[in-house]
Amino acid sequence: MIDNDYLTLDEVCKILDKTPTTIRRYARESLLTSEQHGEELSFNKDEVMRCLRFSDRLS
């Protein structure tokens, strides 16, 4: 079970408007910190939101 401070891959894809392949690449390249929970990847919610704010500023 993933707690409220973490987001699933699908949630991150929706928030950042990216494909699962892109988000997995970000995790693999340490652009986003991820944790493995069984077969699920999870992402720190605060970090994902920082990434979103950063990408908004670049747009």
Secondary structure in CASP SS format (residue, H / E / C, confidence):
PFRMAT SS
TARGET T0000
AUTHOR 0000-0000-0000
METHOD secondary structure of the structure
MODEL  1
M C 1.00
I C 1.00
D C 1.00
N C 1.00
D C 1.00
Y E 1.00
L E 1.00
T E 1.00
L H 1.00
D H 1.00
E H 1.00
V H 1.00
C H 1.00
K H 1.00
I H 1.00
L H 1.00
D C 1.00
K C 1.00
T C 1.00
P H 1.00
T H 1.00
T H 1.00
I H 1.00
R H 1.00
R H 1.00
Y H 1.00
A H 1.00
R H 1.00
E C 1.00
S C 1.00
L C 1.00
L C 1.00
T C 1.00
S E 1.00
E E 1.00
Q E 1.00
H E 1.00
G C 1.00
E C 1.00
E E 1.00
L E 1.00
S E 1.00
F E 1.00
N E 1.00
K H 1.00
D H 1.00
E H 1.00
V H 1.00
M H 1.00
R H 1.00
C H 1.00
L H 1.00
R H 1.00
F H 1.00
S H 1.00
D H 1.00
R H 1.00
L H 1.00
S C 1.00
END
